[in-house]
Amino acid sequence: MVATQATFEGLVIGGKRVAASDGRTAPTTDPATGEVIAQVAQANAADVDTAVKTAHARYSEGRWHEMHTRERGQILQRIANLIRERIDFLAQIESRDGGKPIGAARGEMGSVANTFEYYAGAVNKIHGQTIPVNANGTHMTFREPFGVCALIIPWNFPLVITAWKVAPALAMGNTVVVKPASATPLSALALADLVLEAGLPEGVFNVVTGSGSVAGNALAMHPLVRKISFTGSTEIGMGVMKQAADGIKRVSLELGGKSANIVFADARIDACVESSLWSVYDNAGQDCCSRSRILVERPVYDEFVEKFVNRTKTMKVGLPTDESTEMGPLITTSHRDSVINYIHIGDDEGAKRLCGGEIPRGVLSKGNFLTPVVYSNVTSNMRIMQEEVFGPVVGIMPFDGEAEAIRFANDSPYGLSGSLWTRDIGRALRVARAVETGMLSINSSSSVHIEAPFGGMKQSGIGREQGMTALEHYSELKSVFIAND
């Protein structure tokens, strides 16, 4: 689709699609072809103010948070059902706007439905406590909603992470203003249509599209916003924390990662290689949980590297519409340029590039494609082993013994995720407790489960998403004492 054929996508405020107050728009493009998909309204500070005040008014009316929990859960379940009915439709949007292989996009939409279904079931299972106290009376606690929550979404898993934030926020009775990433706004707008169809009251779910520097900042700094949930880079997350200090807003941050994948000599190497490959190259490496530092015990290092490189060379880099594509394009040309710059840094630092780093020719040359990269001869202090490349680049280094594996794994400012491969359960537990990371999977590369907390340590963020724990981050704990007198 060429720019002249692009559709217009407006903001969603109070259940209505509206243009930006100054009429500004910006294109969103297909990363695989460079073609413009839509012209999207660019919210300014006045638009954000309108959206937040609308959400605040709906909260103050009490129509949503005072609704019976059973009815609130039924609406969340209807949202889940509508998503399932339209998985292919939503997957096409996500694939085209974000460059995801269509099969991966379908899987993500299933996860979105599961998230709303999970919190639909959680709504009437949120409860406080009665507490014995040294007084003549009864002490109890309640979980109360905040009010307006600002939810700021990244571009790498747009609708999945929107669901991670929106579903528990709504389950607790909050109203929300969602700010999707500039590069991938379309699936959040599509979700806004579905939630209204499911019966969510108008104004409970609002979407402001636009730049982070304008719409994002205005949202984070708005005095009526009580909670900010941000997913993105550590650098921007630091800025969000500073903005949240004005008004003492509650804040959750899911930030960068440089996760370690620790492979001991007793691991099942073939299964480990295949799983480790996807833990790096899924979503073209644009994943904060990417295990982009592979640490392999020296006796099996050469075998692992050979098998990993051979499998990497077979990965099909292709158009997202091709069902056989394993890796699609990077999100933008400028982001691909940033990844290529890191490849040059790795080369200059003396790392040995074993494969990858080329821009494909032919039909793929129109998009932001890059072949996956494997480095050996890396050291822990190299920039490609310390900094988040956020692309299909991995470094593999050897270690000698358990203590060195832990030391290398913890040699990072980040602590989001990671994997550990061994058949020795004692070692697995020792190392898992010693590695400074918020999530770690043993003999697996999967650390994301809707039922379990998701979040990191150190510079990877604060707070947790998913599971029942997320509900604590979208509510205040109120303590009430009733005297017997």
N, C-alpha and C positions, 0 to 999 in steps of 0.2 A: 504494500500500500504506500503510495507516495504522499507527501505532505499535504497536497491539496485535497486528498480524499480522507484525511484524518478526521475522526470524530471529535466532538468537544465533550470533555468530562468536567463537570462542575464540582464545587464543594458540597458537602452534605451537612446542613445546619437545620436543626429542628425538623428533620425528616424530609426536607426539600433539597433538590439540586439547585444550586445558585452559582452565578458567576462571581469572580472576585470583584470587590467593590470598585476597583480601578480598572477592571477589564483585562488584567494581565493574564497571559497564558504562557506555557512552555511546552515543548514537545516531549513525549516519551517515545523511545525508539526500540526497535527490535535489535538486540545485540548480535543476532546471527546474520542480519542483512543490512543493518544501518537504516532501514526504512522507518518512517514516522508512523506510529500507530494511532496516536491521539494527541490533541492539544489539551493540556490540563490546566485548569484554573490555578493561579498562584496567589495564595492567601497572603494578605498583608496583616499588619498588627491590628487594624480595625476589624478585619474578618475574624481573626482569632478571638478578639474581644467579644464579638457577637456570638461565636460558637461557645465560648466558655460561659458567657452569661446565660445562654440558652440552656446549656447543660446544668448550670447552677439552679436556674428557675425550675427545671424539671425535678431536680433533686429536692428542692425546697418544698415543692408541692406534695412530695411523698408518694406519688402514684406508683413509683417503682420500688423503692426500698421498703415501703409499708405494705406492699402486696404480699399476700400469703406466700410462704416459701414454696408450697406445692405448685402454685400457679406460676411463680417465677421459674421454677425448675421445668415446668411444662413448656414454657416459651423457649428456654434454652434447648430443650430436647427437639422442639420443632425446628430451631435453627440447624441443629445437627442433621435432622432428617432432610431438610432442604439442600444442605451441602452435599449429602450423599446422593440425592437425586440428580444433582448437577455437577458431579465430579468432573465429567469430561469438559463441560463448559468452563468451569473454573480453572481446570488444568490447562486448557488452551490459552486462557488469559495469562496465567502465571508463566507458562512456557514461552509465550511470545514476548511478554514484557521483561522477563528475567533471564531468558536464554537457557532455561532448563530443558534437558531431554524430556520428551513428553511422558515417558514412562515414570520418570522420577517425579514429575509434576503431579501425575495422578496419585502416586503414593503419598505425596505431601497433602493433597486435598483430603485423602482418607484420614490422615492424621489430624487435620483441622476438624473434621466431623467428630472424631473420637474425643478431641479436647472439649468441645461443647457438650458432648454427651456425658463425659466424666463429671463436669461441673454442674450439669443438670441434675445428676444424681447426688451431688455434694450439698446442694442448696439447703436441704432440710436435715442435714447431718452436722451443721455447724452449731456448736453449743458452748456454753460457759461451764463454770464449776460452782459448787458450793464448798466453802472453805471453813474448816473449824478455826475459830479465832478466840483469843483470850478476852472475851467480852460476852455479855448477856444478849445474844442476838444471832442473826444469820448473815453471813457474808457470801456474796455471790458475784460472779463476773459475767459480762456480756461482750460479745463481739459486735461492734458498731461500724457501719460504713464510714468512709471519709467524706464523701461528697463527690466533687469533680476530680477525676483522675486524668492526667495527661499521659498518653501512651505514645512513645516515640519509637518508630519501627525501622529496622535496617532493610537493606535491599537484597540481602543474600537468601533469606527465607521469608519473604514478605507476609504471606497469609498465615503460615505456620506460627510465626512469632506474634502476629496480630492476635491470633486465637489464644496463645499462651497468656497474653495480657488481658484481652477483652473478656474472655469467659470467666475467669475468677473474679475480676472486678465487678462484672454484672451479677455474678452469683452472690456477692456480698451486698448488693443493693446500690452500688455506686453508679454514677453516670460518667460517661467517658468522652474525651475528645482525642481522636486518633490522628497522629501526624505520620503518614507513610513516607518512605524515602522518596526523594525526587525522581530517582531512576526507575522505581517500580510502584507507582501509585494505584494501578488499575484494579488489583484484586481486593484491596480494602474498600474501594468504591463499590465493587460488585457485592461485597459482603454487606455493605450498608443497605443495599436494596433487599437482600435476603432477610435481614433481621426485622425490617419493617413488615415484610410479608409474613414473617413468623408471629407477629403480634407484639413486638417490642414497642413500647410507647415512643412516639416521636420526640426527638430531642435527647433521648437517653444515650444514643450512639450517634456521634458527630464525627465528620472527617474533614480535616483541613489539609489540603495538598499545597506544596510549595517548598521553598528552600529551608534548610535548617537554620541558616543565618538570619532569616526573617521570621517565617512562621514558627519554626522550632524554638527560637529564642523567645518570641512573644508568648508562646504557650508555657514554656518553663518558668517564665517570670511573672505570669499573670497572678494577681493577688487572690483570686477565687479558686485557683488550683490548689488542692490539698495534698495530692500525691503525684509524683513523677516516676514513671517507669521507662527507663531508657535502655535500648540495646544498640551498641555501636562500638566505635573505637575507644580505647582507653583515653586518648587525648581529649576527645570531645566529652567523654564521660566526666572527666575532671572539671570541665567547664560547667556541666550540668549540676554537679555537686555544689559549685560556687553559687550558681543561680538559685538552687534550692535553699541555700542558707538564708536568703531574703524571704522572711515569712516562716522559716523553719518548716518547709515542706518535707513530707516524708519522701524518701527516694529509694529506688531499687536500680541497680546498675548491672547489666551483663555486658562485659567488655571484651577486650582482646584475649588471645590465647597463643601459646606456643607449646602445645602439648607433646609430651614424650610418649613414645611407644617402646616399651622395654621388652626385649626378647631374650629369654634365657635359653641355654643350650638344650634343655630338655623339652622345649616347645615342639608342638607338631608344626613343622616348618611350612609345609604346603598350605595348610589351612591358615596359618599365620600370615603368609605372604599375600594370599588373596584378600583376606580381611583387611590387612594393613594397607593394601593398595587403595581400597575404597575409603579407608579412613583419611587418606591424603587427597585423593583426586575427585571424590564426590563433590558435585557442585563446582567443578573446576578449581577445587582447593579453596573456594571462597566460603570458608566455614571456620568460625572461631574455635570449634572443637577439633579442627584438623590435627592429626598426629604427625606433624611435619618434622619432628625430630625422632628418628628411629635409632634406638640404642640396642646393639646386638652383642651378645656375649661372644667373645673372640673365637672359641672353637667352631662356631657355626656362622661366623660373620661372612666368609667368602661365599658359602653356599647360599645364604640368605640374599646377599647382594646380587649374585648371578640370577637367581630365580626372580627376584623383584624387578630387576632391569628387563629381563626377558618378557615378563608379563606386562610391564609398563609399555614396552614397544608394541604390544598387540592391542592396546586400548584404542577403541574406535573414537576418534575425534570427528564429530560430524554435526549436521544440522539437527536442531532439537526436534523437528518433525519426523525424523527417521527413527523408527521404533528400535533399531539396532544401535543407535548412538549411545556411547558410554560416557562421553564428556563433551559438553557443549562449549559455547564461547564464554569469555569473561564479560563482565557487565558493561563496560565501556571501553573505548579506545584508550582513554587516559589511564584507566586502571590497568589495562594490559601493558601500557608503557611503563607504569610503575613496577609491575612484576618483571618486565624485561630488564629494567634498571637493576633490580635485585639479582637477576641472573648475571649481569655484568659484574656486579659487586662480588658475587660468589666466585666467578672466574678469576677476578683480580686478587681475591684473598688467597688463592691457591687451592681451592676446592677442585676436585676432578669431576667434571660434568660427564656422566656416563651415557646420557641420552637426553633428547628434548630441547625445548627452547626455540623451536622454529615456528614461524608463521606459515600456515598451510597455504598452498596455492589453489588456483581454480575457483570453484564456487564459494569455498570457504574464505577466500581472500577479502570478500566484502564485509565479513563480520570480525568479531574480536577474538579470534581463535588463537590458541597457542598449544603446542604439543607439550606433554607432561615431562618434567625435569627430575632427574635423579642425580644427586651428588654423593660421592665418596670422598675420602681424604679430607674430612671436615674436622674442625675442632670446636669445642663448646663455646669459645669466645668469638667465633665468626659472626658477622652480622646476620647471615642467612640462618644461623642457629639461635640467634637471640631475638631478632625482630620479626614481627608478624608480616610475612610476605603477602598473605591472603591470595594465594594463587597456587597453581599446580607445581609446587617446588618442594622437594624433600631432601634432607641430608641424612646419611646413614653413617654412624660411627660405632666403633667397637668399644666394649668395656671389659674389664677383668674383675669379676666377682660382684657380690651383692652390694657391698658398701660403695663401690665406684658407680654402680648403676644408679643408686639413690642420689649420690652427689651430682652426677651429670643431670639427672632428671630435675633436681631442685635448682640447678644453675640457670634460673630464668626469673625475670620479674613477674611472670604470669603464673597462674595456677588454676586453669579452668577444668581441663579434662585429661584423659590419658588412658593408656592400655598397658597391660602386663600379661606376658605369655610365659607360663610355666606349668608343669604337672605336679609340682611340689606345693601342696596346700599350705604348709607351714611358711615356706618362703613367700608365697603369694600374700598371705596375711601380714607378714612382717613388712614387706615392701609397700603394700597398699597403705598401711598405717604411716609409713615414713615419708611417702611422697607427698609433697605440699600441693595438693590439687583438690578442687571441690568435688570432682567426679572421677572415678577410675573403674574401668571394666577389666575383668580378668578372663583371659582366653576369649576375648571378644573385642570388637571395636565399637560397640553400641553402648553409649552412656545416656541416651535420651529416651526416657520412658515417661509417659504422661502421669503415671501414678507416683513417680519418685521426684524428689527435689532436684532442681537444675540450677547450678550457679557455681561461682568460682571463689578462689582465695587470692590473696595478694592483689596485684593490679588487674586481675580479671573481674573484679566487681564486688558488690555487696548485695545481700538479699538473695532470695531464691524464687524461682518460678516452678510451676508444675506441682502436681501432688496436692495434698491437703495443706502442705506448708505454705503454698502460694496464697491461700486465703488469709493467712496471718498478715501478709504484706499488703493486703487490700482492706484492712480493718484496724480499728483502734480497740484496745482492750480496756473496757470500763469496769471499775470495781465499785460495788454497791453494798453498804452495810445497813441492815434493818434491825433496830434495837427492839428488844422484847418489851420494853417499858411501855 
